């Protein structure tokens, strides 16, 4: 009875983890790579050209979510899962183009080893989106998702390619 209760608690309190029995009466949680999760947060609010912000955000959402799924990461994470924050803003001064930051955040704190700053001068919105998606692909192996360490996340991405 206690094992059954413990199994229920593990299954309900740890989404993405399923109970597995190891020996008689010993219960532990087993990681399921298919349940790794992360949230993709896209901020294009500072793009002032008519419709540019929402258009770029839509393209990034579609391509970014597809890239996460290829790496066996569910694109809608929970409060404890990493956030991939993408911030796009116009270049300062007379320069024409975009400055972008792609960063992995955990519990509200950016991970310095998992952050990229990009600059795209005189590029089209399509070129901008491609540059950001390439940066996201570069950061995916560095995301520690759902309690799975970086080596396992990297192996999942390698299998997806």
Backbone as a ProteinNet text record, in pm:
[ID]
protein_1_A
[PRIMARY]
XXXXXXXXXXXXXXXXXXXXXXXXXXXXXXXXXXXXXXXXXXXXXXXXXXXXXXXXXXXXXXXXXXXXXXXXXXXXXXXXXXXXXXXXXXXXXXXXXXXXXXXXXXXXXXXXXXXXXXXXXXXXXXXXXXXXXXXXXXXXXXXXXXXXXXXXXXXXXXXXX
[TERTIARY]
82.7	0	87.2	193	281.5	349.6	389.7	453.5	356	229.9	128.6	107.2	101.6	85.9	206.5	326.1	448.1	453.2	411.4	407.2	313.4	196.5	101.2	157.4	225.9	283.6	391.4	478.4	585.1	524.8	425.6	365.4	295.3	230.2	156.7	242.7	343.7	425.4	543.4	575	691.7	652.2	589.2	552.4	676.2	664.1	777.9	858.7	824.9	893.9	792.2	828.6	740.4	806.4	729.7	789.2	836.7	944.8	992.6	1041.7	1022.3	1059.6	1197.9	1281.2	1416.7	1426	1418.9	1421.5	1285.8	1277.9	1152.4	1129.8	1021.4	983.1	1059	1149.5	1225.9	1174.4	1133	1075.2	1162.5	1183.7	1256.7	1193.2	1231.2	1176.4	1272.3	1217.5	1299.1	1272.8	1377.6	1360.4	1311.3	1226.3	1175.8	1218.5	1309.1	1360.9	1250.9	1145.8	1038.6	962	981.2	906.2	990.4	1110.5	1191.1	1114.9	1120.6	1041.1	1122.9	1086.6	1141.3	1038.7	1041.6	951.5	1029.2	972	1031.6	962.1	1038.2	984.6	1044.7	959.6	1006.8	956.3	1051	1016	1061.6	965	993.6	923.2	886.8	806.2	876.1	1008.4	1077.4	1095	1049.8	1055.4	938.8	968.3	866.8	808	872.4	817.8	679.4	590.6	452.4	446.5	399.6	380.8	505.9	623.6	748.1	760.6	732.1	745.6	661.5	529.9	446	483.2	522.5	558.6	684	785.4	909.2	880.3	800.8	767.5	694.7	600.4	527.1	621.3	710.9	805.4	898.9	947.7	1037.1	964.8	839.9	763.3	748.5	710.3	691.9	821.2	926.2	1053.7	1121.9	1109.1	1170.1	1103.5	970.3	898	932.5	942.5	978.5	1118.8	1211.8	1348.7	1352.8	1276.6	1270.2	1216.2	1110.3	1052.8	1151.9	1230.7	1332.8	1433.7	1457.3	1553.2	1485.1	1362.9	1286	1254.8	1231.7	1195.8	1056.5	964.2	829.8	836	785.4	802.3	721.5	638.2	562.5	600	703.5	750.6	669.1	699	633	721.1	679.2	749	891.6	920.1	1053.4	1141.6	1087.7	1164.3	1239.7	1346.6	1422.3	1338.3	1374.4	1312.6	1421	1392.3	1481.8	1425.6	1494	1446.6	1515.1	1433.3	1483.6	1433.4	1526.6	1492.1	1552.8	1467.4	1512.5	1480.5	1578.8	1560.5	1635.1	1597.3	1668.6	1808.7	1900.2	2034.2	2025.2	2116.1	2117.1	2176	2140.2	2196.2	2145.7	2234.8	2197.3	2205.5	2258	2272.3	2135.1	2127.8	2003.2	2021.6	1934.4	1942.2	1890	1933.5	1878.3	1988.9	1966	2050	1961.9	2015.1	1935.8	2013.2	1942.1	1999.2	1917.3	1987.2	1923.8	1987.9	1909	1964.1	1876.4	1942	1870.6	1865	1743.7	1723.5	1664.3	1710.3	1654.2	1611.6	1484.9	1427	1457.2	1447.2	1463.2	1605.3	1702.6	1842.4	1903.4	1966.2	2030.8	2156.6	2180.7	2303.7	2406.5	2516	2613.2	2671.7	2689.5	2746.4	2644.2	2520	2414.3	2344.6	2424.7	2371.8	2452.3	2382.2	2447.9	2392.9	2481.2	2442.7	2472.8	2373.1	2385.5	2364.2	2423.8	2406	2381.2	2277.1	2240.3	2219.6	2322.1	2314.5	2261.5	2174.4	2116.9	2059.6	1999.4	1943.2	1790.9	1734.6	1589.7	1534	1403.5	1341.3	1365	1363.7	1389.8	1531.4	1628.2	1767	1781.7	1710.6	1711.7	1658.9	1545.6	1485.2	1580	1642.9	1737.7	1855.9	1907.3	2020.1	1981.4	1862.9	1817.6	1793.1	1734.4	1710.1	1843.2	1942.9	2075.7	2135.9	2119.2	2170.1	2097.2	1966.4	1888.3	1937.2	1963.8	2015.2	2149.7	2231.5	2361.9	2347.1	2243.8	2224.9	2150.8	2078.4	1996.7	2073.8	2194.4	2264.1	2300	2297.3	2333.1	2214.1	2097.3	1977.2	1968	1967.1	1941.7	1792.3	1718.2	1572.5	1519.2	1417.6	1346.3	1435.5	1547	1635.6	1731.6	1730.9	1820.4	1947.2	2063.3	2186.5	2217.7	2314.5	2343.4	2391.1	2463	2511.3	2395.3	2295.6	2179.3	2099.5	2083.2	2011.1	2085.8	2219	2299.3	2283	2277.2	2258	2121.3	2018.6	1884.1	1882.9	1953.2	1959.1	2033.3	2140.5	2217.6	2131.5	2049	1960.8	1854.4	1811.5	1704.9	1753.2	1882.5	1935.6	1954.1
-119.2	0	125.8	126.3	241.9	263.3	154.4	166.6	226.2	187.7	241.2	390.7	429.7	571.3	651.1	600.1	668	680	576	579.9	689.6	703	807.7	947	964.8	1095.1	1132	1038.2	1065.8	1100.4	1025.7	1048.4	1183.5	1225.8	1352.1	1473.3	1457.1	1571.5	1596.4	1503.2	1516	1492.4	1591	1571.9	1540.7	1443.3	1405.4	1291.8	1253.1	1142.4	1033.9	912.9	802.7	710.3	651.7	561.5	433.3	381.7	251.6	176	47.4	-31.8	-90.4	-74.2	-128.7	-218.9	-347.8	-440.6	-444.3	-517.4	-534.4	-417.4	-345.9	-240.4	-110	-97.2	26	98.6	222.6	299.8	420.8	450.4	571.8	629.6	750.3	815	793.3	763.4	745.6	858.7	920	1032	982.3	1059.8	1031.1	1145.2	1117.5	1223	1292.4	1220.4	1278.8	1386.3	1394.4	1492.2	1613.4	1627	1745.4	1867.1	1977.7	2094.5	2222.2	2322.1	2456.8	2552.6	2675.2	2777.4	2869.8	2902.1	2995.8	3130.5	3231.5	3364.8	3459.9	3524.1	3609.4	3751.3	3846.2	3987.4	4067.9	4113.2	4198.9	4334.1	4366.7	4486.2	4617.2	4618.8	4744.1	4765.5	4669.9	4689.2	4778.5	4895.5	4997.2	4995.2	4927.1	4923.6	4858.6	4907.6	4859.2	4708.2	4635	4491.1	4407.2	4467.1	4389.5	4301.6	4357.8	4281.1	4155.4	4167.2	4047	3947.2	3996.3	3906.2	3826.2	3893.2	3824.5	3726.4	3768.6	3681.7	3555.5	3568.6	3451.7	3353.5	3407.5	3320.4	3249.4	3324.1	3263.7	3159.5	3188.2	3091.7	2959.8	2966.6	2844.1	2766.5	2834.7	2765.6	2725	2808.5	2775.7	2656.4	2653.1	2538.7	2410.3	2417.7	2299.4	2251.3	2343.6	2307.3	2242.5	2295.8	2234.9	2092.5	2072.5	1938.1	1840.7	1887.4	1801.1	1754.2	1836.3	1802.7	1731	1683.3	1610.8	1698.5	1827.9	1922.1	1975.2	1958.5	2011.8	2162.7	2240.1	2385.2	2462.2	2400.6	2473.5	2422.1	2480.3	2436.3	2495.5	2448	2497.5	2596	2632.5	2733.7	2693.1	2564	2518.8	2484.1	2491.9	2457.4	2579	2554.9	2666.7	2748.1	2875.1	2965.9	3006.6	2993.4	3045.5	3181.6	3287.2	3424.1	3484.4	3525.9	3589.3	3733.1	3827.6	3969.6	4033.3	4094.5	4158.7	4307.2	4388.9	4533.9	4596.9	4716.1	4781.8	4823.1	4830.4	4880.2	5026.2	5069	5207.1	5302.4	5426.5	5529.8	5520.6	5555.5	5559.7	5422.1	5322.5	5188.9	5128.5	5054.2	4988.3	4838.6	4781	4638.2	4605	4490.4	4438.3	4388.8	4404.4	4344.2	4242.2	4123.6	4016.4	3950.2	3915.4	3834.3	3706.2	3593.3	3462.8	3405.3	3385.3	3341.2	3235.2	3138.8	3037.1	3087.4	3094.1	3139.5	3025.7	3016.2	2918.2	2990.5	2977.6	3042	3191.8	3256.5	3400.5	3451.4	3361.1	3402.4	3349.1	3437.9	3396.7	3316.4	3215.4	3136.2	3195.8	3255.4	3323.5	3232.6	3105.5	3013.4	2973.2	3014.3	2979.8	3106.8	3202.6	3329.3	3377	3425.7	3476.9	3614.7	3706.3	3838.1	3842.8	3880.4	3881.2	4021.6	4047.9	4175	4142.8	4203.4	4176.4	4311.1	4356.8	4486.6	4470.3	4560.9	4564.2	4429.3	4358.2	4228.1	4236.5	4145.4	4137.4	4065.7	4071.1	3999.6	3849.2	3797.4	3655.3	3616.7	3700.7	3674.8	3682.6	3776.5	3788.2	3660.1	3612.6	3491.4	3373.2	3358.4	3248.1	3257.2	3378.5	3397.2	3357	3396.3	3365.5	3215.1	3151.1	3006.7	2931.2	2974.6	2912.4	2927.4	3044.6	3065.6	2976	2962.3	2874.3	2730.7	2685.9	2549.9	2531.3	2634.9	2627.5	2615.9	2678.7	2676.7	2553.6	2483.8	2371.5	2268.4	2228	2129.9	2181.9	2310.9	2368.8	2383.1	2347.8	2359	2235.4	2255.2	2144.2	2147.2	2054.6	2057.4	1944	1976	1874.7	1787.2	1842.2	1765.1	1677.1	1683.8	1602.6	1681.8	1620.3	1698.9	1731.7	1821	1875.2	1768.9	1668.7	1564.8	1485.9	1456.7	1382.3	1468.1	1599.5	1688.8	1698.7	1703.8	1707.3	1580.6	1466.7	1339.5	1333.6	1388.1	1391.2	1479.3	1591.7	1679.3	1611	1542	1471.9	1365.9	1295.1	1194	1257.1	1381	1447.6	1495.1	1515.1	1566.7	1460.8
0	0	0	81.9	87.2	-47.4	-112.6	-245.1	-345.4	-339.3	-429.4	-404.8	-278.5	-244.1	-291.3	-266.9	-309.4	-461	-531	-677	-724.7	-661	-698.4	-673.2	-561	-527.2	-628	-660.9	-758	-893.4	-937	-1068.8	-1076.5	-967.9	-973.7	-940	-856.1	-814.7	-907	-992	-1079.4	-1223.5	-1289.1	-1429.5	-1512.6	-1599.4	-1682.2	-1622.8	-1501.9	-1437.9	-1407.9	-1434.9	-1406.9	-1306.8	-1218	-1120.7	-1187.5	-1140.1	-1185.1	-1063.3	-1062.3	-946.6	-966.3	-864.1	-865.1	-743.4	-765.3	-653.8	-585.5	-478.2	-406.5	-311.5	-332.2	-239.8	-254.1	-349.2	-366	-488.8	-471.5	-581.1	-609	-736.4	-773	-898.1	-931.6	-1050.9	-1165.8	-1282.6	-1401.8	-1498.6	-1552	-1644.7	-1779.1	-1839.9	-1973.2	-2064.4	-2159.4	-2245.5	-2324.5	-2358	-2436	-2360.7	-2228.7	-2151.4	-2113.2	-2166.4	-2139.5	-2189.8	-2113.3	-2149.2	-2135.1	-2212.1	-2201.7	-2261.5	-2215.3	-2267.3	-2359.2	-2471.9	-2566.4	-2546.7	-2502.4	-2478.5	-2582.2	-2660.7	-2770.4	-2748	-2739.4	-2719.9	-2841	-2919.1	-3034.7	-3018.5	-2896.2	-2871	-2907.5	-2912.6	-2944.6	-3094.9	-3176	-3321.2	-3360.9	-3413.4	-3437.6	-3578.2	-3673.2	-3809.1	-3804.7	-3886.1	-3886.9	-3911	-3811.4	-3824.9	-3814.9	-3806.5	-3806.6	-3682.8	-3566.4	-3441.8	-3440.2	-3462.7	-3461.9	-3572	-3688.9	-3799.5	-3764.9	-3711.3	-3672.7	-3559	-3461.5	-3348.2	-3394.5	-3488.6	-3540.7	-3609.4	-3693.3	-3763.9	-3665.6	-3566.3	-3466.4	-3382.6	-3347.6	-3267.1	-3342.3	-3468.4	-3546.9	-3564.7	-3607.8	-3631.8	-3501.9	-3397.1	-3268	-3202.3	-3202.1	-3145.5	-3220.5	-3353.5	-3432.7	-3396.8	-3376.9	-3340.4	-3202.5	-3107.3	-2974.2	-2982.7	-3061.7	-3075.2	-3138.1	-3235.9	-3297.2	-3193.9	-3092.6	-2987	-2870.5	-2890.8	-2789.3	-2668.9	-2693.6	-2587.6	-2618.5	-2524.6	-2541.5	-2524.3	-2620.9	-2618.1	-2514.6	-2437.4	-2336.1	-2198.5	-2141.5	-2011.3	-1897.9	-1779.2	-1659.3	-1585.3	-1465.3	-1386	-1350.4	-1340.1	-1299.3	-1417.8	-1537.3	-1656.4	-1710.1	-1785.3	-1842.7	-1940.4	-1953.9	-2049.8	-2148.2	-2276.3	-2379.1	-2417	-2369.8	-2390.7	-2513.1	-2608.9	-2731.2	-2730.7	-2731.2	-2731.8	-2856.2	-2937.5	-3061.5	-3052.6	-3082.3	-3079.4	-3196.9	-3237.1	-3347.1	-3301	-3395.2	-3363.7	-3321.9	-3238.2	-3188.7	-3293.1	-3283.8	-3369.7	-3512	-3605.3	-3746.7	-3814	-3742.5	-3800.6	-3829.2	-3937.9	-3976.3	-3955.8	-3878.7	-3852.8	-3713.9	-3662.3	-3538.1	-3445.9	-3316.4	-3213	-3141.7	-3119.7	-3060.9	-2948.6	-2842.7	-2735.2	-2727.7	-2727.9	-2708.5	-2583.5	-2478.6	-2350.5	-2286.4	-2222.9	-2145.3	-2001.3	-1948.2	-1811.3	-1729.8	-1606.5	-1513.7	-1388	-1355.1	-1237.2	-1234.6	-1350.8	-1361	-1374.4	-1376.1	-1386.2	-1515.3	-1590.7	-1715.6	-1684.2	-1765.5	-1753.2	-1849.6	-1799	-1885.8	-1993.9	-1963.9	-2063.6	-2169.1	-2149.4	-2244.3	-2292	-2338.5	-2385.3	-2505.8	-2606.6	-2727.4	-2761.2	-2796.9	-2846.3	-2995.1	-3072.5	-3218.1	-3271.6	-3386.5	-3455.7	-3602	-3657.9	-3796.3	-3866.1	-3937.8	-4004.7	-4146.9	-4184.2	-4319.6	-4362.5	-4269.2	-4305	-4313.2	-4386.9	-4398.6	-4275.3	-4259.4	-4148.2	-4160.1	-4282.3	-4304.5	-4263.6	-4296.5	-4256.5	-4104.9	-4043.6	-3897.3	-3832.7	-3880.6	-3824.6	-3840.1	-3955.9	-3977.7	-3881.8	-3860.2	-3768.8	-3625.9	-3582.7	-3446.9	-3431.1	-3531.8	-3525	-3518.9	-3593.6	-3587.4	-3447.7	-3385.6	-3249.6	-3149.9	-3166.8	-3080.3	-3092.6	-3215.2	-3236.2	-3166.8	-3165.6	-3099.1	-2947	-2891.5	-2746.4	-2694.6	-2778.4	-2730.9	-2648.8	-2687.4	-2604.3	-2465.8	-2446.1	-2316.1	-2222.6	-2270.6	-2187.3	-2099.5	-1968.9	-1876.2	-1848.5	-1905.9	-1897.7	-1812.8	-1734.9	-1658.4	-1573.9	-1521.3	-1437.3	-1514.6	-1646.4	-1726.8	-1749.1	-1731	-1743.6	-1888.5	-1907.7	-2039.7	-2137.8	-2091.6	-2181.3	-2241.1	-2160	-2208	-2306.7	-2275.6	-2365.6	-2499.4	-2494.9	-2617.5	-2698.6	-2631.8	-2703.2	-2769.6	-2701.6	-2761	-2887	-2882.2	-2997.8	-3112.8	-3082.1	-3185.7	-3253.9	-3175.8	-3235.4	-3321.6	-3286.5	-3362.3	-3498.7	-3514.3	-3640.8	-3741.4
[MASK]
+++++++++++++++++++++++++++++++++++++++++++++++++++++++++++++++++++++++++++++++++++++++++++++++++++++++++++++++++++++++++++++++++++++++++++++++++++++++++++++++++

